[in-house]
Amino acid sequence: MVKYADINKAIVSKLKNKFKNIEIVSTDMNEGIIRPSFFIDFDDMKSNDFMGEMIDREITVRIYYFSSDRYKNKIELLNMQDELNDLFMQNNIIEIDEFTKVEIEELEFNIVDKVLHCYFNIMLSEDYDRYDNDVEIMEDLQFKNL
């Protein structure tokens, strides 16, 4: 089963391939913000069991972009929206591992307190064995007519 850390790693890799000179911060930013930088967060994470055979997961990925200049950044943020749009919509596949790829169908952008917020959802559906392999599962049940 795909781990959340693997999804994060795949997104980081996609960002690093395009933005080689922009740092990707992976820890809390209480100690100060590095500029320019990206911060990736997961939100609204849901998992659903489908008949004991599959697990369906939905994750909202949030990418925050902190511009070079904290105060004069309107054009830089607009340009970054275009760049992220190109990165995630023109090639809308995120390759998590050699067997797992997810498609991004929609991006949402907001600018809050002069920080660019980019959101998208990832949906995964994977096989898994919910039942313990040591337990013998009943095969055929025969009824007698009375």
C-alpha positions in Angstrom: 0.0 0.0 0.0 1.2 3.5 -0.9 2.4 5.5 2.2 1.7 9.1 2.7 5.4 9.8 2.9 5.8 8.3 -0.6 3.1 10.7 -2.0 4.9 13.6 -0.4 8.2 12.5 -1.8 6.7 12.3 -5.3 5.3 15.8 -5.1 8.6 17.2 -3.8 10.4 15.4 -6.7 8.1 17.0 -9.2 8.6 20.5 -7.7 12.4 20.0 -7.5 12.7 19.0 -11.1 11.1 22.2 -12.3 12.2 24.7 -9.6 15.8 23.7 -8.9 16.7 27.0 -7.1 13.7 27.1 -4.8 13.9 25.4 -1.4 11.2 23.0 -0.3 10.7 23.3 3.5 9.5 20.1 5.2 9.2 21.2 8.8 7.1 23.7 10.8 8.0 27.2 10.0 8.0 28.7 13.5 11.6 29.6 13.3 11.3 31.9 10.3 10.5 31.6 6.6 13.1 30.9 3.9 12.4 33.0 0.8 11.7 31.8 -1.8 10.4 28.4 -0.7 7.6 25.9 -1.0 5.8 24.2 1.9 3.7 21.1 1.3 0.9 20.0 3.5 -1.8 17.3 3.4 -5.3 18.0 4.6 -8.8 16.4 4.5 -7.4 12.9 4.4 -10.0 10.3 4.0 -9.9 6.5 3.8 -12.8 4.2 3.0 -13.0 0.4 3.0 -14.6 -1.0 -0.1 -16.0 -4.5 0.6 -12.8 -5.7 2.4 -11.0 -5.8 -0.9 -10.0 -2.2 -1.7 -9.1 0.9 0.2 -10.1 4.2 -1.3 -8.2 7.3 -0.2 -8.7 11.0 -0.9 -6.1 13.6 0.1 -6.1 17.4 -0.4 -2.6 18.5 -1.2 -1.7 22.1 -0.3 1.4 23.8 -1.7 2.3 27.1 -0.2 4.7 29.4 -2.1 6.6 32.1 -0.2 7.9 34.7 -2.6 11.3 36.2 -2.7 10.1 39.6 -1.4 7.5 39.6 1.4 5.9 42.9 0.4 6.5 43.4 -3.4 5.4 40.1 -4.9 2.3 40.5 -7.0 4.0 39.7 -10.4 6.1 36.9 -8.8 3.0 35.2 -7.4 1.1 35.5 -10.7 4.1 34.0 -12.6 4.3 31.2 -10.0 0.6 30.4 -10.5 1.3 30.0 -14.3 4.4 27.9 -13.5 2.4 25.6 -11.1 -0.4 25.4 -13.6 2.0 24.3 -16.3 3.7 21.8 -13.9 0.5 20.1 -12.6 -2.0 20.5 -15.5 0.0 20.0 -18.7 1.7 17.0 -17.2 -1.0 16.1 -14.7 0.4 12.8 -13.6 2.2 12.3 -10.3 4.3 9.1 -10.3 4.4 7.8 -6.7 6.2 4.6 -7.6 6.6 2.4 -10.6 3.1 1.0 -10.2 1.2 3.9 -8.8 0.4 7.1 -10.7 -2.3 9.6 -9.9 -3.9 12.2 -12.1 -4.6 15.7 -11.1 -7.9 17.0 -12.5 -8.2 20.5 -10.9 -6.0 23.1 -9.3 -7.2 25.9 -7.1 -5.2 29.0 -6.3 -5.6 31.6 -3.6 -3.3 34.3 -2.3 -3.6 34.8 1.5 -1.4 37.3 3.4 0.8 37.5 0.3 1.4 33.8 0.2 0.3 31.7 -2.8 -1.8 28.7 -1.9 -2.2 25.9 -4.5 -4.6 23.1 -3.8 -5.4 19.8 -5.5 -6.9 16.4 -4.6 -5.4 13.0 -5.0 -7.6 9.9 -5.2 -6.1 6.4 -4.7 -7.8 3.1 -4.9 -5.7 0.1 -3.9 -6.1 -3.6 -3.3 -5.5 -4.8 0.2 -6.1 -7.9 2.1 -8.2 -7.0 5.1 -8.5 -10.5 6.4 -5.7 -12.4 8.2 -4.1 -14.9 5.9 -4.0 -17.5 8.6 -7.8 -17.7 8.9 -9.4 -20.3 6.8 -12.2 -18.8 4.7 -15.3 -20.9 4.1 -15.5 -22.0 0.5 -18.7 -23.8 -0.3 -21.8 -24.1 1.8 -24.3 -26.9 1.0 -27.9 -26.9 2.2 -30.2 -29.9 2.7 -33.8 -29.5 1.5 -36.1 -30.5 4.3 
